[in-house]
Amino acid sequence: IALIDWKTGKEVASRKLLNKTFYYGHSVFSKSGDKILSSVVQPAKARAIIEVLDFPSFKVLDEIEIERGIVHEIALLANNKFVFGLTPFYSLEQKPGFGFFDLGTRRAEYIEIPFAGKKAVFSHLQINRNQILGEIFEDLPTESLRLPAAQSHVTRLLSLDLNTHAVTEIRDPELKNAIQEVSTQALSLAVDETEDTLWVSFPDLAKIQVWNLKDSGLLETLTFPMENAPRGVVLDAETGRMLVSTEKSVMVFDSRSRKPITNLALPTSGYCAHLRFTLA
């Protein structure tokens, strides 16, 4: 894990893990900005922790043991409270789910996804008012889906109600082939609270789905050239513009009309997998 000065391109601080231990998923700052929380996995020991680092020294302040599996993505809810996506180790009987923990008490609690398979993988999550939106990636029986074997892996979009802790699947009841529309792994999520829409990128399909969060309806599918497939998606709420990173550039869309406005050149070669927006 490394801290880079974007203006100079120089590394400010870094931390390297040893003994076949690695960082997994995304890191997140605490609300005060003086700590960084990261997911760490030791596969040989089937051990997962959330590592708490001092910022900017990267000194290890704490290690919080996660009992039920691998933490993929962590997001700040409020103050010292965080939410994360959980993928169980294969040796366990739990299903994937959501996890919550308090940095002050070091306590974690878990909410299983009741309709998920035990080998499903939790991918990404996004906070939207009083709900957490997420996605899991799993291998479902091809006979029930009438899909070729190569397309039997599907993404399922989820919603966790923060008040009731009920987990539901986001799926358009009028779209009979909804499961076929997402027969690959989603990469990034973005929510526009003003428009009540959820944008989901599918790089392998070179598409973005835009969902209506009021009625779980699929509003539109945006198609891209395969050589310029969409990856990261993030909203600039102040301007109502959705930024989409692709293989070659960062495209800017009007979130309401869902029409492209302009392209921004990437600062370096290669693609940008995820985007984060800040007013700083």
Buried (B, 14 or more C-beta within 10 A) or exposed (E): BEBEEEEEEEEEBEBEBEEEBEBBBBBBEBBEEEBBBBBBBBEEEBBBBBBBBBBEEBEEBBEBEBEBBBBBBBBBBEEBBBBBBBBBBEEEEBBBBBBBBBBEEEEBEBBBBEEBBEEBBBBBBBBBEEBBBBBBBBEBEEEEBEBEEEEBBBBBBBBBEBEEEEBBBBBBEEEEEBBEBBBBBBBBBBBBEEBBBBBBBBBEBBBBBBBBBEEBBBBEEBEBEEEBBBBBBBBEBEEBBBBBBBBBBBBBBEBEEBEBEEBEEBEEEEBBEBBEEEEE
